[in-house]
Amino acid sequence: MATQTKTPQTAIELVPNPFQVAQQQLDEAAELLELDGALHELLRWPLRELHVTLPVKMDDGSTKIFHGFRVQYNDARGPTKGGIRYHPDETIDTVRALAAWMTWKCAVVDIPLGGGKGGIICNPKEMSDGELERLSRAYIRQVGRILGLEKDVPAPDVYTNPQIMAWMVDEYSFLKGYNEFGMITGKPLALGGSAGRGDATARGGIYCLREAGKVLGIDLKGATTAIQGYGNAGSFAHKLGTELLGLKVVAVSDSRGGIYNSKGLDYEAVMAHKSKTGSVVKFPGAEALSNEALLELDVKVLVPSALESVLTDQNAPKVKAKLIVELANGPTSPAADRILYDAGCYVIPDFLCNAGGVTVSYFEMVQNAYDYYWQEGLVHERLDAKMTAAFHAVHRAAQEHQVHNRLAAYLVAVSRVAEAVKLRGWV
């Protein structure tokens, strides 16, 4: 007998609705920019969204019904771009918020793309590879009609990876009758992926942190650092932060808990332990601590790399870090932003800080389009140039308007999207 998943509901009742947070952040920027009323209202909402229902045959012979989404927030500056998340607590409002942030993210690093996002309500940790493949192909069969190199280009996100992208591009190519590898990014290198994509999100954030150290006059060599979330972004932040800046990472965590060692944590050793056990928890020689406690450690640099809404008005007053490097999407609430700013904490906001991923995804699209691929060193060089320019544009806006960095990033990004909307005659 067929089973059915729960219909989409609010993920966590006690945290702010992420889309309302995204709208509030936009509203604040729109007021400072004195946007026309119609233009402001247009930018508050997705231009289009697709809700899909996906029947998937499970390994035990039953059919399970999944619910998924694809949101195309704004394409005034170019095709929409954004990842696909597999998560049991996925909601349409989370996807809307992430699509909005992708719009501002592409604009702040000045690449000719708009913002999109997708998601499926599922628990990939409880699914076999065969079930994940059938789910991924079912999603493309439903959503593929609005995707394409000139329309909307997905990418990996939470609990998705290059293999899932490979299944998706294969399904899309089968439906089209020809290969279009550029319809999705984050692919394996053998299928048109880009060198340098694996660590791009963390690398872009580390470049921003380097520039922040320069403008603030902070020596980052040996700076104590805590990283919440040890997936792709968080683990590479540990590796690159150590290699490129000499950070001293004293705490890391994943969904099961965290570890702390005041003498520092070796990246290779922690990764080996996680690969063997599935978690950083119980790493030899380290103390256990919770994800919540990690955020309040007395460190110089804090790197939230997990999910949204982890820094709120409840715990922001307890944050001791001087620099916050937001590799996660939406980790800080508007109220927490004000508290941290007043306390003198320098926040590198998410849609600037983690834009390295979409920037190299854009590079991947470019390489796919003209079927010529760059060496990794060139990818790093061009990413560095983009992230450095974007960081300083935001820093200048913050100084000029005397506002916190997230609002400054909005001022830069929203003004660019607004200009494109007006030039196209939409309002």
C-alpha positions, 0 to 999 in steps of 0.5 A: 500500500502506498504511503504518504509524507506529511504535507509541508508545514513550518519547520521550527516554530520557535525561530523566525519565518525565514522568508519574513526575515528576508523581506524585513531585510529588503524593507530596511534597504528599500527605505534607505534607497528610497525605492518606488513603492511598486518596485519595492513590492515587486522585489519582496516576492518571487516572480514565479514558483512551482510546487510538485508532488513526486511519487517514488518507488522505494526499495521495499516495493512501496510508493512514497509521495514526496513534495518539492518546490522550485522558486525563481525569485527574480531574473531581471539581471539574467537566468536564475541560479540556486541550489536544490536542498533535500531536508526533512524540514524543508518548507516553501518559505525557506525556499523562497527566502533562499531564492531571495538571498540568491538574487542579492548574492548574484548581484552583490558579486556582480555576476549576470544571474538572478536568484532561484532555489529548490527543495524536496521534503525528505530525509536523505539519511534514511534513503538508499542510493537507488531511492535518491536517484529515483527521487532526483529523476522524478524531480527533474521530470516535473521541474525540468520544464522551467530549467535550462542554461538560459532559464534557471540553473540549479546546483547542490545544496544541503544534502545534495552532491555532484552525484545527484547533479549527475543523475539530474543532468542525465534525466534532463538530457534524456527528456531534451534528447541532447546533452545540455550539461550547463543546465546544472552546476556542481557536476562531476568533472567528467560531466562538465564540472568546474575545477575549484567548485568543491571548496568554492563556498568556503574559499570565497568566505576565507577571501572575505575574512582575509580582507576583513582582517586587513580593513580592521587591522586584525592579525588572523594568524593564530586567531581562535576560531569556532566552526558550527556545521562541518559539511562541505562549507564548514570542513573546507573553512577549517582546511583553508582557514588554516592553510591560507590564513593560519587560523587556530580552529579550536571548536567544530560541530555537526548535527550530532554535537561539537568538540573543543580543544583550546590547543587547536584541532587538526583538520586531517585528523578531524576529517578522518574521524568523521569519515570513520564514525560519521560525526566529529563527536567523540574526537580523541583529545577533545571536550564535548560541547553543544552547537549552542555552546559553540556559538558563545565561545570566547573566540576571535572568529565564529563561522556559522556553516549550518542552517538558518536562524542560529543567531537570534536576539536570545543568544546574540548578547552572549556572542564573544567573537569579534568576526562572524563569517556567515557561510550558512544561509540566513544564520542571523536574525534581524534583531541579532544583527543589530545587537552584534553591530552595537557590540562591535562585532564585524559580521561578513553577511551570508549572501556576500560571504558564501557567494563563492559557490555561486560565483564558481557555478557561474564560471562552470556555466561559462565553461559549459557554454563555450566547451572550454575548461579552466585550470584550477589556479585560474578559477581561484584567481578569478574567484579571488578577484570577484570576492575581493571586489564585492567585499570592498564594495560592501565595506565602503557602503557600510562606512558611507551609510554608517550601517551594519554590513548586511544592510550595506550588502543589501544596498549594493545588491538591491540597487543593482537589481532595481536598476535592471528592473527599471531599465527593462521597464517592469515598473 
